[in-house]
Amino acid sequence: MIERLKGFRDFYPEDMEVREHIFSIMRENAKIFGFRPIDYPSLELLEMFRIKSGEEILSQTYNFKDRGEREITLIPEATPSTVRMLASRKDLPKPVRWYNIPKLWRYEEPQSGRTREHVQMNADIFGDGSAVADADIIGLACTILDSLGLKGHYEVRINERKLMEKILTISGSRNIISDMGIIDRFHKVDKDEILLKLASNGMGHENAEHIYSFLGKKYKIGNIEEGVGEFFNLSEMDQLVHRIKETGDILTENGFQNILFNPSTVRGLAYYTGIVFEGFDIKGKFRSIFGGGRYDNLSTLFSGTEIPAVGFGMGDAVLENLMKDLGLWNWEDNHRRYYIIGMGEEGYNEAIKLSFNMRKNGVKCIIHNGGKNLSNAMKTASSLQFSHVIIIGKKEIEDKIYTVRDLKTGEQTGVRYEDIMKT
Ligand code: HAM
């Protein structure tokens, strides 16, 4: 047998049905929040990610040279393609709200919540730099999770890149980008490594220790001023703190729970310029459920014009981990699904006709094509998890009343043709 590639997944119907349900919740809520669908190719020029995403993602690309010697890659993330599309349509009235649920490919070490091919919902707002746009984006991510039954099971960690840049600068950092990189790895590396890095970028020991204690904190978003004020002179960063609070307050006032300020949330991708956020399960068992932020400069690289932008990506793998952990990984088709058994030649021909008519009326059904034994046919219907069986013999054809058996209760009733079409 030929094996599947490492880090890639197959999906059988029992999982795929749950996945489709999740994707439909994502689409439905995106539309409710005013987002419109887009799509882009799975292959792009590697160059785009070289300039737009940063080193880490570039090192994870599945890339190759095509027959025209062009350097091509499977897309590792959706944001550069989305911005490319936006930049090439200057006529679009702003704000633009777009969503998509593409497949993405990253050559990462496969582990829990990390695969080499994943599906990631993306939603982005362009041309609106307000805190309300930030809250809409985070609010959409939260609404999707709430609709999946995850309310109370996740937290959103929010920060602002400019705030961290300011804090690093006043603490003596001479290499902000490098220090942001180590902060991004706060939960993955030990304290000594972080302190060493901060020191190598010019920070004194006392300041580095001070920053390290700050990074480990989480505050309810309403308490951000007290939190930052505990460590730093608030007046130096008043506006930035206020901006995070504004977004957080909109979210908490509108019923979203567990919105936190977390200084170590800075995001790995190179293009973020403002608010950044990540969603995690409340017990901290899994990797990030979603992540995103504001990236006002990225469009400048494509079109020379700065367009405010904010968005998030939510992957399928961590959602699956979390929903399975909570016993929420299931989906039941509440509609009736009929298995039609035609008895004798006449019954069989009637069953074929009935099945096509039922489908025209949107009623789910298939006909039994196996042997003539009724009890075996019933067993097949049960094992294929049909909800009902319709049995059609001579009498049923004459009376135009079909025998319908509910496979859950075993109850058997006569149902008229017109009524079957309505179920
Ligand atoms: P990201 O943090 O790289 O951001 O990915 C977003 C989410 O995608 C993660 O929180 C996780 O759920 C999922 N994810 C990422 N990599 C993998 C993987 N290898 N396997 C499974 N799931 C994964 C971005 O990609 C940004 N482009 C999001 C964004 C959109 N920012 C603005 N707009």
Residues whose N, C-alpha, C, O or C-beta is under 5 A from the ligand:
A	BS01	HAM	E77 A78 T79 R106 E108 G113 R114 T115 H118 Q120 N122 A123 D124 S288 I289 F290 G291 G292 G293 G311 F312 G313 M314 G315 A317 V318
